[in-house]
Amino acid sequence: MSADLSTTSPSHGSPQSASGIAAAQSAPPAPATATDDPAPGKRHPLTWVPSLYLAMGLPNVLVGAVAAILYKNMGISNEDIALYTSQMYLPWVLKPLWSPLLEPYRTKRWWVISMQFLMMASLGLVAFSLPLEGFFRASLAFFWITGFASATQDIAADGVFMTTMPLRDQARYAGVQGMCWNLGAVVASGLLVSLTGWLHKDLGWSWVHCWMAVMLGAAGMMGGFGLWHLRVLPPGAPSAVQGQDLRSAMVSLRESWITFFQKPSIWMMLAVVFFYRFGEGFIEKFGPLFLLDPRDAGGLGLDNAALGHIYGTVGTVAFIAGAFLSGFIVARMTLKRTFFLLAIALNLPHLTYYYLSHGMPDNVMLIGAVVAIEKFGYGMGSVGHMLYMMQQIAPGPFKMTHYAMATGVMALTKWATGSVSGWVYAAVGQQYASFFGLVLLFSIPPIVLAWLAPFPVKAHDPSDGTGAPGGH
């Protein structure tokens, strides 16, 4: 989601004139390197779109969710897990700040592939740090590197997709995007977590060796994506300032920030975006810890294999089903008419964890079914969230940058809720029943704000220049 400099021109009063942009556009591109060169011939989107979004989903979930399970198995306290792993959301919060710095240098393709090889190295270093005495700090540092590389990959990968694909094809392959991103989540939070459970329980490996093997496997996957994309990934449209100096990018960055905060009702829209998943943020961080904690600590006492199956398989299938149903409903009824209902669909199922923490069932199939209900609602509601950012906040001459800013606010929610969730858990005496009761209260503001949400951009507003994404 880099600054959309290849398709923009400055508004009146911009420090950079239209002739300056034209000169930048006509300037010769930077010298090509091996990873700058596009693959020979035009590749079919199905050769690179699925792998591109798989490569985006896998490290995102590894850093955002799987790291917490790793540290739980390694004996770190819930409060420390919540606090320190939540800070790893910051790269996604801050990515709009450095996205323009990518514009003058190399192609979007080069950034995608370079970040994939960097993540191969950083995840490998996570694996090799686990046997060390100071593994917690060392592995956190390498996860941080993975997070920054993943967020940078997201910027460039979305840029490749949005500048390579015509609008009709963007809508056509939007479902492939979402499905493959979530398939990355299945691999990370499902297959890999389940694999650690099998290695530990059936083969008797220590948790250190289990997670070393899994992290090395994840590193190998990222290297495989890099090698594949060397062959098939298109370069994306060049930026207007490619080959120019950093000053050109900073001028466009300033213009993008000015126009962002000039949008009608922008502060109310940002409040809607921030609070939409507020209650979900607490569940995302403490849900797996609750399922893993032993029963004498108030948890349900599941092992990694069961957790991986519930979260990565059953839960993800339910999420995808909810997302597809939501997309169908929005396409029929429009986002404005359904947004409030989608917010309810997201937040009402938080009752499931309240039930689990009070009922304490021991049947794994029942627990899986209850978690699937919550994930189904999450899938339904998340579509409304993403479409609201695309259709109401992103439209305009800096569409990619403004969308990156909106998703940064969304990531800020995860960072904020994750950071305080450990303190909330401690404040209620480490009682999961009380914790999830508070989550129900935290789920009320999102519904109220969804009812009040402004919709200043009309469907297919010509000022957008693109039409509503996905035909909605």
C-alpha positions in Angstrom: 0.0 0.0 0.0 2.6 2.5 -1.1 1.9 6.1 -2.0 -0.1 6.0 -5.1 2.3 8.3 -6.9 2.0 6.6 -10.3 -1.5 7.8 -10.7 -1.7 11.1 -8.8 -1.2 14.7 -9.5 -0.9 17.4 -6.8 -3.8 19.5 -5.9 -3.7 23.3 -6.2 -1.3 24.8 -3.8 1.0 21.7 -3.8 4.7 22.6 -3.5 5.4 20.3 -6.5 3.9 21.5 -9.7 2.1 19.5 -12.3 5.1 20.0 -14.7 7.3 18.6 -12.0 5.2 15.4 -11.8 5.3 15.2 -15.6 9.1 15.5 -15.6 9.3 12.8 -12.9 7.1 10.5 -15.0 9.2 11.0 -18.1 12.5 10.6 -16.3 14.4 7.4 -17.1 13.9 4.6 -14.6 16.5 3.4 -12.2 19.0 0.9 -13.5 17.5 -2.6 -13.5 18.9 -5.4 -11.4 18.1 -9.1 -11.4 15.1 -8.7 -9.2 13.9 -5.5 -11.0 13.4 -7.3 -14.3 9.9 -8.5 -14.9 9.3 -12.1 -15.6 9.4 -12.7 -19.4 6.0 -12.6 -20.9 2.7 -11.7 -19.3 1.9 -14.1 -16.4 -1.6 -15.1 -15.6 -2.7 -13.6 -12.3 -3.4 -17.0 -10.9 0.4 -17.7 -11.1 1.2 -14.9 -8.7 -1.8 -13.5 -6.8 -2.4 -16.7 -4.7 1.2 -17.0 -3.7 1.6 -13.3 -3.1 -1.2 -13.2 -0.5 -0.2 -16.5 1.0 3.2 -14.9 1.6 1.4 -11.9 3.2 -0.9 -13.9 5.5 1.7 -16.3 6.9 4.2 -13.9 8.5 1.4 -11.6 9.7 -0.2 -14.4 11.7 3.2 -15.8 12.9 4.1 -12.5 14.4 0.6 -11.4 15.5 -0.8 -14.7 17.0 1.5 -17.7 16.8 4.3 -16.0 18.7 2.0 -15.7 21.7 1.5 -19.5 21.6 5.2 -20.1 21.3 5.9 -18.0 24.4 3.1 -19.7 26.3 4.7 -23.1 25.6 8.1 -21.7 26.7 6.7 -20.6 30.1 6.3 -16.9 29.7 3.5 -15.3 31.8 0.2 -14.2 30.2 0.8 -10.6 31.1 4.2 -10.5 29.5 3.0 -12.3 26.4 0.2 -9.8 26.0 2.4 -6.8 26.5 5.4 -7.7 24.4 3.8 -9.5 21.5 1.3 -6.6 21.1 4.2 -4.2 20.5 4.9 -6.3 17.3 1.7 -4.8 15.8 3.5 -1.4 15.6 5.1 -2.1 12.1 1.6 -2.3 10.6 0.6 0.8 12.5 3.5 2.8 11.3 3.8 1.6 7.8 2.3 4.7 6.2 5.3 6.7 7.6 7.9 4.8 5.5 5.8 3.7 2.5 6.8 6.8 0.4 10.5 6.1 1.1 10.1 3.0 -1.1 8.9 5.0 -4.1 12.2 6.4 -5.5 14.1 3.2 -5.2 13.7 0.0 -7.2 10.4 -1.5 -8.2 7.5 -2.8 -6.1 8.5 -6.3 -7.2 12.0 -5.8 -5.9 10.7 -4.7 -2.4 8.4 -7.7 -2.2 11.0 -10.3 -3.1 13.7 -8.6 -0.9 11.4 -8.6 2.1 10.5 -12.3 1.6 14.2 -13.2 1.7 14.7 -11.0 4.7 11.9 -12.8 6.5 13.5 -16.1 5.6 16.6 -14.9 7.5 14.8 -13.4 10.5 12.5 -16.4 11.1 15.6 -18.6 10.9 17.2 -16.5 13.5 14.1 -16.8 15.7 14.6 -20.5 15.5 18.2 -20.4 16.5 17.6 -18.0 19.3 15.2 -20.3 21.2 17.8 -22.5 22.9 19.6 -19.5 24.3 19.3 -18.4 27.9 18.0 -14.9 26.8 15.8 -16.4 24.1 12.8 -14.1 25.0 14.5 -10.8 24.2 16.5 -12.2 21.3 13.5 -13.9 19.6 11.4 -10.7 20.2 14.0 -8.7 18.3 14.0 -11.1 15.3 10.2 -11.2 15.3 10.3 -7.4 15.2 12.5 -7.6 12.1 10.0 -10.0 10.6 7.1 -7.6 11.4 8.8 -4.7 9.7 9.7 -6.8 6.7 6.1 -8.2 6.5 4.6 -4.7 6.7 6.9 -3.5 4.0 6.0 -6.5 1.9 2.3 -5.6 2.4 2.9 -2.1 1.1 4.7 -3.2 -2.0 2.5 -6.3 -2.7 -0.7 -4.3 -2.6 1.0 -1.8 -4.8 1.8 -4.6 -7.3 -1.8 -5.8 -7.3 -3.4 -2.4 -7.5 -1.2 -1.0 -10.3 -1.0 -4.2 -12.4 -4.6 -5.4 -12.4 -7.4 -3.5 -14.2 -10.3 -2.6 -11.9 -12.5 -5.4 -13.3 -9.8 -7.9 -12.5 -9.2 -6.4 -9.1 -12.8 -7.2 -8.3 -12.6 -10.6 -9.9 -9.5 -11.7 -7.9 -10.5 -10.0 -4.6 -12.0 -13.3 -3.3 -8.7 -15.1 -4.2 -6.8 -12.4 -2.2 -8.9 -12.9 0.9 -9.0 -16.7 0.6 -5.2 -17.1 0.1 -4.4 -14.6 2.9 -6.6 -16.7 5.2 -5.0 -19.9 3.9 -1.7 -18.3 5.2 -3.4 -18.0 8.5 -4.5 -21.7 8.4 -0.9 -22.7 7.7 0.5 -20.5 10.5 -2.1 -20.9 13.3 -3.4 -24.3 12.3 -0.9 -26.6 10.6 2.2 -25.3 12.2 0.7 -25.1 15.7 -0.7 -28.5 15.4 2.6 -29.8 14.2 4.3 -28.6 17.4 1.6 -30.4 19.4 2.3 -33.6 17.5 6.1 -33.3 17.8 5.8 -32.6 21.5 3.1 -35.2 22.5 3.7 -38.1 20.1 7.5 -37.8 19.5 8.5 -36.4 22.9 10.4 -33.4 21.6 11.0 -30.5 23.9 9.1 -27.3 23.2 12.4 -25.6 22.2 13.0 -28.2 19.5 9.4 -28.3 18.4 9.4 -24.5 17.8 12.8 -24.5 16.2 11.6 -27.0 13.6 8.5 -25.0 12.9 10.2 -21.7 12.6 12.8 -23.1 10.3 10.0 -24.6 8.2 8.3 -21.1 8.1 11.6 -19.6 7.1 11.9 -22.1 4.3 8.4 -21.2 3.1 9.3 -17.5 2.9 12.4 -18.4 0.9 10.3 -20.6 -1.4 7.9 -17.7 -2.0 10.9 -15.4 -2.8 12.3 -17.9 -5.4 8.8 -18.4 -7.0 8.2 -14.6 -7.2 11.6 -14.1 -8.9 10.1 -16.1 -11.7 6.5 -14.9 -11.9 5.8 -11.6 -10.1 5.2 -8.6 -12.3 7.0 -5.4 -11.4 3.9 -3.2 -10.8 3.5 0.2 -12.4 6.5 2.5 -11.7 6.1 5.4 -9.3 6.1 9.0 -10.6 9.2 9.6 -8.6 11.0 6.3 -9.3 14.7 7.1 -10.0 14.3 10.6 -8.4 15.6 11.8 -5.0 13.9 11.3 -1.6 12.7 14.9 -1.6 10.2 14.1 -4.4 8.7 11.3 -2.3 8.5 13.5 0.8 6.6 16.2 -1.1 4.0 13.6 -2.2 3.9 12.3 1.4 3.0 15.7 2.7 0.3 16.2 0.1 -1.1 12.8 0.9 -1.4 13.6 4.6 -2.9 17.0 3.9 -5.6 15.6 1.6 -6.3 12.7 4.0 -7.3 15.0 6.9 -9.3 17.2 4.5 -11.8 14.4 3.8 -15.3 15.0 5.0 -16.1 13.5 8.5 -12.6 12.0 8.6 -12.3 12.0 12.4 -15.6 10.3 12.9 -14.7 7.7 10.2 -11.3 7.1 12.0 -13.2 6.6 15.3 -15.4 4.0 13.6 -12.4 2.2 12.1 -10.5 2.2 15.4 -13.3 0.9 17.6 -14.9 -1.5 15.2 -12.8 -4.4 16.4 -12.1 -3.1 19.9 -13.7 -6.1 21.7 -12.2 -8.5 19.2 -8.7 -7.2 20.0 -9.0 -8.5 23.5 -10.3 -11.9 22.4 -7.6 -12.2 19.7 -4.9 -11.8 22.3 -6.3 -13.8 25.2 -8.6 -16.3 23.4 -5.8 -18.8 22.6 -4.2 -18.3 26.1 -7.5 -19.1 27.7 -7.9 -22.3 25.6 -4.3 -23.4 26.5 -4.2 -22.5 30.2 -4.8 -25.5 32.5 -8.2 -25.8 34.2 -6.8 -25.0 37.6 -5.8 -21.6 36.2 -9.3 -21.0 34.8 -8.5 -22.1 31.2 -9.9 -25.0 29.2 -6.6 -27.1 29.2 -6.3 -27.8 25.4 -3.1 -28.9 23.9 -1.4 -27.4 20.8 -2.8 -30.0 18.4 -6.4 -29.3 19.5 -5.8 -25.5 19.5 -4.3 -25.7 16.0 -7.3 -27.7 14.7 -9.8 -25.3 16.3 -8.2 -22.0 15.3 -6.4 -22.9 12.1 -8.9 -25.3 10.5 -12.5 -25.1 11.9 -12.1 -21.5 12.9 -10.7 -20.4 9.6 -13.3 -22.2 7.5 -16.0 -20.5 9.6 -14.2 -17.2 9.1 -14.1 -17.6 5.3 -17.8 -18.7 5.2 -18.8 -15.7 7.2 -16.7 -13.4 4.9 -18.3 -14.9 1.7 -21.8 -14.6 3.2 -21.1 -11.0 4.2 -19.8 -10.1 0.7 -22.9 -11.6 -0.9 -25.2 -9.6 1.5 -23.3 -6.3 0.9 -23.4 -6.8 -2.8 -27.2 -7.2 -2.7 -28.0 -4.5 -0.1 -25.0 -2.0 -0.2 -22.5 -1.4 2.6 -24.4 1.6 4.0 -27.6 -0.5 4.6 -25.7 -3.4 6.1 -22.8 -1.8 8.1 -24.7 -1.7 11.4 -25.8 -5.3 11.0 -22.3 -6.4 10.2 -21.0 -4.7 13.4 -23.5 -6.6 15.4 -22.5 -9.9 13.6 -18.9 -9.2 14.7 -19.5 -8.2 18.3 -22.5 -10.2 19.5 -20.6 -13.6 19.1 -18.2 -12.4 21.8 -20.8 -14.0 24.1 -19.2 -17.3 23.1 -16.0 -16.8 25.2 -18.2 -15.5 28.0 -20.1 -18.8 27.9 -16.9 -20.9 27.6 -15.3 -19.1 30.6 -18.4 -19.7 32.7 -19.6 -23.1 31.4 -16.0 -24.6 31.2 -17.0 -27.4 28.8 -14.5 -30.3 28.4 -15.8 -31.6 25.0 -13.3 -30.5 22.4 -15.9 -30.7 19.6 -18.3 -28.5 21.5 -15.5 -26.0 22.2 -14.6 -26.0 18.5 -18.2 -25.4 17.5 -18.5 -22.5 19.9 -15.2 -20.9 18.7 -16.4 -21.4 15.1 -19.5 -19.3 15.9 -17.3 -16.5 17.0 -15.0 -16.8 14.0 -18.0 -16.9 11.6 -19.2 -13.6 13.1 -15.7 -12.2 12.9 -15.6 -13.1 9.2 -18.9 -11.4 8.5 -18.0 -8.2 10.4 -14.4 -8.0 9.0 -15.7 -7.6 5.5 -17.7 -4.5 6.5 -14.6 -3.1 8.2 -12.4 -3.5 5.1 -15.0 -2.2 2.7 -15.7 0.8 4.9 -12.0 1.7 4.7 -11.9 1.1 0.9 -15.1 2.9 0.0 -15.2 5.7 2.5 -11.7 6.6 3.5 -9.4 5.5 0.6 -11.1 7.1 -2.4 -9.3 10.0 -3.9 -6.0 10.7 -5.7 -3.8 9.0 -3.0 -6.0 5.9 -2.7 -3.2 3.4 -1.8 -1.6 5.7 0.7 -4.9 6.6 2.3 -5.9 3.0 2.5 -2.6 2.2 4.2 -3.3 5.0 6.7 -6.7 3.5 7.5 -5.3 0.0 7.9 -2.7 1.6 10.2 -5.5 2.8 12.4 -7.0 -0.7 12.3 -3.6 -2.1 13.4 -3.4 0.6 16.2 -6.5 -1.1 17.7 -4.7 -4.4 17.9 -1.7 -2.7 19.4 -3.8 -0.8 22.0 -6.1 -3.6 23.1 -3.2 -6.1 23.2 -1.0 -3.8 25.2 -3.6 -3.2 27.9 -5.2 -6.7 27.9 -2.6 -8.1 30.3 -3.3 -5.3 32.7 -7.0 -5.9 32.4 -6.5 -9.6 33.1 -4.4 -8.8 36.1 -6.9 -6.2 37.4 -9.7 -8.8 37.5 -7.6 -11.2 39.5 -6.6 -13.3 36.5 -10.1 -14.6 36.3 -11.1 -15.4 32.7 -14.8 -15.2 33.5 -14.5 -11.6 34.6 -12.1 -10.7 31.8 -14.6 -11.9 29.1 -17.4 -10.2 30.9 -15.5 -6.9 30.4 -15.0 -7.8 26.8 -18.8 -7.8 26.3 -18.8 -4.2 27.7 -16.0 -3.2 25.3 -18.1 -4.6 22.4 -20.9 -2.0 22.9 -19.1 1.2 21.6 -18.3 -0.5 18.2 -22.0 -1.1 17.6 -23.0 2.4 18.6 -20.4 3.9 16.3 -21.4 1.7 13.4 -25.0 3.1 13.8 -23.6 6.6 13.7 -21.0 5.9 11.0 -20.8 8.6 8.2 -20.9 7.7 4.5 -19.7 10.8 2.7 -18.6 9.0 -0.4 -21.6 7.8 -2.5 -21.5 4.5 -4.4 -19.5 4.8 -7.6 -18.7 8.4 -6.8 -16.9 9.8 -9.9 -14.5 11.8 -7.7 -13.0 8.5 -6.7 -12.0 7.7 -10.2 -12.2 4.0 -9.5 -15.7 3.1 -8.5 -16.5 1.0 -5.5 -14.2 -1.9 -5.0 -15.4 -5.3 -5.9 -18.5 -3.8 -7.5 -20.1 -3.0 -4.1 
